[in-house]
Amino acid sequence: MNIKTHLANIDLSFLPVVRNDIEQLKDHIRTERKTPKDWDNEIQEIEKRLEYIEQPKEPIYLNGFAKVIDYSLFIHSHLAIVKANNGKPKFRPYLERLQYFAETIRCIVPPKGVTNILCND
């Protein structure tokens, strides 16, 4: 049986019954795509973690390619980008770099008064 014959024999009488459900689902998908999930909680957590961190004197290498020399500039520029583009997937790498930076610097220079930090290598 070829595809045209198969399609001609399909019973589509159920379509009017499920049409409303399909339209609601399509509307939900459209709305979800237009409304990005925001990163407010993650941004606040990063800000809290970086608030009391002492900056080391040496540069930090985030990976084989990214070297952070001016910590303040790195933090403020990335936070500005993340806040201005909150929830937009294209800008997620900025948030992820900040998170990785916060974790890396926390392991290199723990916050004052904290002695028991577990860090992954």
C-alpha positions as YAML, in Angstrom:
chain: A
units: angstrom
residues:
- id: 1
  name: MET
  ca: [0.00, 0.00, 0.00]
- id: 2
  name: ASN
  ca: [1.48, 3.36, -0.93]
- id: 3
  name: ILE
  ca: [1.33, 6.42, 1.28]
- id: 4
  name: LYS
  ca: [-1.46, 8.14, -0.67]
- id: 5
  name: THR
  ca: [-3.72, 5.12, -0.32]
- id: 6
  name: HIS
  ca: [-2.89, 4.83, 3.35]
- id: 7
  name: LEU
  ca: [-3.66, 8.49, 3.99]
- id: 8
  name: ALA
  ca: [-6.88, 8.28, 2.00]
- id: 9
  name: ASN
  ca: [-8.07, 5.43, 4.23]
- id: 10
  name: ILE
  ca: [-7.32, 7.03, 7.60]
- id: 11
  name: ASP
  ca: [-10.35, 7.75, 9.74]
- id: 12
  name: LEU
  ca: [-10.11, 11.40, 10.82]
- id: 13
  name: SER
  ca: [-13.57, 11.65, 12.36]
- id: 14
  name: PHE
  ca: [-12.03, 12.18, 15.83]
- id: 15
  name: LEU
  ca: [-10.46, 15.53, 14.86]
- id: 16
  name: PRO
  ca: [-13.43, 17.77, 15.74]
- id: 17
  name: VAL
  ca: [-13.52, 16.16, 19.19]
- id: 18
  name: VAL
  ca: [-9.86, 16.90, 20.01]
- id: 19
  name: ARG
  ca: [-9.59, 20.20, 18.15]
- id: 20
  name: ASN
  ca: [-10.12, 22.35, 21.27]
- id: 21
  name: ASP
  ca: [-7.51, 20.37, 23.18]
- id: 22
  name: ILE
  ca: [-5.03, 20.77, 20.33]
- id: 23
  name: GLU
  ca: [-5.66, 24.51, 20.12]
- id: 24
  name: GLN
  ca: [-5.19, 24.91, 23.89]
- id: 25
  name: LEU
  ca: [-1.95, 22.96, 23.73]
- id: 26
  name: LYS
  ca: [-0.68, 25.10, 20.84]
- id: 27
  name: ASP
  ca: [-1.56, 28.29, 22.77]
- id: 28
  name: HIS
  ca: [0.23, 26.96, 25.85]
- id: 29
  name: ILE
  ca: [3.36, 26.17, 23.81]
- id: 30
  name: ARG
  ca: [3.31, 29.63, 22.18]
- id: 31
  name: THR
  ca: [2.97, 31.33, 25.57]
- id: 32
  name: GLU
  ca: [5.73, 29.23, 27.08]
- id: 33
  name: ARG
  ca: [8.09, 30.13, 24.25]
- id: 34
  name: LYS
  ca: [7.31, 33.84, 24.64]
- id: 35
  name: THR
  ca: [7.67, 33.81, 28.42]
- id: 36
  name: PRO
  ca: [11.22, 32.83, 29.29]
- id: 37
  name: LYS
  ca: [11.89, 31.32, 32.67]
- id: 38
  name: ASP
  ca: [13.69, 33.92, 34.73]
- id: 39
  name: TRP
  ca: [16.88, 33.43, 36.67]
- id: 40
  name: ASP
  ca: [16.06, 35.74, 39.60]
- id: 41
  name: ASN
  ca: [16.77, 33.10, 42.26]
- id: 42
  name: GLU
  ca: [20.04, 32.05, 40.66]
- id: 43
  name: ILE
  ca: [21.16, 35.67, 40.27]
- id: 44
  name: GLN
  ca: [20.37, 36.45, 43.92]
- id: 45
  name: GLU
  ca: [22.27, 33.36, 45.03]
- id: 46
  name: ILE
  ca: [25.34, 34.37, 43.01]
- id: 47
  name: GLU
  ca: [25.19, 37.92, 44.37]
- id: 48
  name: LYS
  ca: [25.03, 36.58, 47.92]
- id: 49
  name: ARG
  ca: [27.92, 34.19, 47.33]
- id: 50
  name: LEU
  ca: [30.14, 36.88, 45.82]
- id: 51
  name: GLU
  ca: [29.26, 39.61, 48.31]
- id: 52
  name: TYR
  ca: [31.77, 38.63, 51.01]
- id: 53
  name: ILE
  ca: [34.42, 36.90, 48.91]
- id: 54
  name: GLU
  ca: [37.97, 38.16, 49.21]
- id: 55
  name: GLN
  ca: [39.52, 38.55, 45.81]
- id: 56
  name: PRO
  ca: [42.72, 36.60, 45.28]
- id: 57
  name: LYS
  ca: [45.80, 38.40, 44.04]
- id: 58
  name: GLU
  ca: [46.38, 35.99, 41.15]
- id: 59
  name: PRO
  ca: [44.22, 35.58, 38.00]
- id: 60
  name: ILE
  ca: [41.67, 32.77, 37.97]
- id: 61
  name: TYR
  ca: [41.39, 30.43, 35.02]
- id: 62
  name: LEU
  ca: [37.79, 29.36, 34.51]
- id: 63
  name: ASN
  ca: [38.77, 26.90, 31.81]
- id: 64
  name: GLY
  ca: [41.59, 26.52, 29.36]
- id: 65
  name: PHE
  ca: [40.57, 29.72, 27.57]
- id: 66
  name: ALA
  ca: [39.02, 32.16, 30.06]
- id: 67
  name: LYS
  ca: [41.36, 34.04, 32.38]
- id: 68
  name: VAL
  ca: [39.83, 36.48, 34.86]
- id: 69
  name: ILE
  ca: [42.21, 39.23, 35.95]
- id: 70
  name: ASP
  ca: [39.84, 42.04, 36.99]
- id: 71
  name: TYR
  ca: [37.34, 40.28, 39.24]
- id: 72
  name: SER
  ca: [35.19, 43.30, 39.85]
- id: 73
  name: LEU
  ca: [34.84, 44.04, 36.14]
- id: 74
  name: PHE
  ca: [34.05, 40.39, 35.40]
- id: 75
  name: ILE
  ca: [31.39, 40.17, 38.11]
- id: 76
  name: HIS
  ca: [29.71, 43.53, 37.36]
- id: 77
  name: SER
  ca: [29.70, 43.10, 33.58]
- id: 78
  name: HIS
  ca: [28.35, 39.56, 33.72]
- id: 79
  name: LEU
  ca: [25.70, 40.49, 36.30]
- id: 80
  name: ALA
  ca: [24.61, 43.45, 34.15]
- id: 81
  name: ILE
  ca: [24.28, 41.22, 31.08]
- id: 82
  name: VAL
  ca: [22.42, 38.50, 32.99]
- id: 83
  name: LYS
  ca: [20.00, 40.94, 34.61]
- id: 84
  name: ALA
  ca: [19.32, 42.77, 31.34]
- id: 85
  name: ASN
  ca: [18.64, 39.48, 29.53]
- id: 86
  name: ASN
  ca: [17.08, 37.52, 32.38]
- id: 87
  name: GLY
  ca: [15.64, 34.24, 31.14]
- id: 88
  name: LYS
  ca: [16.86, 34.48, 27.56]
- id: 89
  name: PRO
  ca: [18.55, 31.19, 26.65]
- id: 90
  name: LYS
  ca: [21.10, 32.92, 24.40]
- id: 91
  name: PHE
  ca: [22.58, 34.66, 27.48]
- id: 92
  name: ARG
  ca: [22.61, 31.60, 29.78]
- id: 93
  name: PRO
  ca: [26.39, 31.12, 29.30]
- id: 94
  name: TYR
  ca: [26.98, 34.41, 31.16]
- id: 95
  name: LEU
  ca: [25.02, 33.09, 34.13]
- id: 96
  name: GLU
  ca: [26.84, 29.76, 33.99]
- id: 97
  name: ARG
  ca: [30.24, 31.51, 33.89]
- id: 98
  name: LEU
  ca: [29.25, 33.54, 36.95]
- id: 99
  name: GLN
  ca: [28.16, 30.39, 38.77]
- id: 100
  name: TYR
  ca: [31.38, 28.62, 37.88]
- id: 101
  name: PHE
  ca: [33.41, 31.68, 38.89]
- id: 102
  name: ALA
  ca: [31.60, 31.89, 42.24]
- id: 103
  name: GLU
  ca: [32.30, 28.22, 42.92]
- id: 104
  name: THR
  ca: [35.92, 28.45, 41.80]
- id: 105
  name: ILE
  ca: [36.74, 31.55, 43.82]
- id: 106
  name: ARG
  ca: [34.96, 30.09, 46.86]
- id: 107
  name: CYS
  ca: [37.32, 27.11, 46.71]
- id: 108
  name: ILE
  ca: [40.42, 29.25, 46.20]
- id: 109
  name: VAL
  ca: [39.62, 31.91, 48.80]
- id: 110
  name: PRO
  ca: [36.87, 30.78, 51.21]
- id: 111
  name: PRO
  ca: [34.63, 33.45, 52.73]
- id: 112
  name: LYS
  ca: [35.81, 34.82, 56.09]
- id: 113
  name: GLY
  ca: [34.99, 32.49, 58.95]
- id: 114
  name: VAL
  ca: [34.31, 29.46, 56.73]
- id: 115
  name: THR
  ca: [36.71, 26.56, 57.12]
- id: 116
  name: ASN
  ca: [34.94, 23.43, 55.89]
- id: 117
  name: ILE
  ca: [34.40, 23.82, 52.16]
- id: 118
  name: LEU
  ca: [34.21, 20.81, 49.89]
- id: 119
  name: CYS
  ca: [35.39, 21.55, 46.38]
- id: 120
  name: ASN
  ca: [35.46, 19.36, 43.33]
- id: 121
  name: ASP
  ca: [38.63, 19.26, 41.28]
...
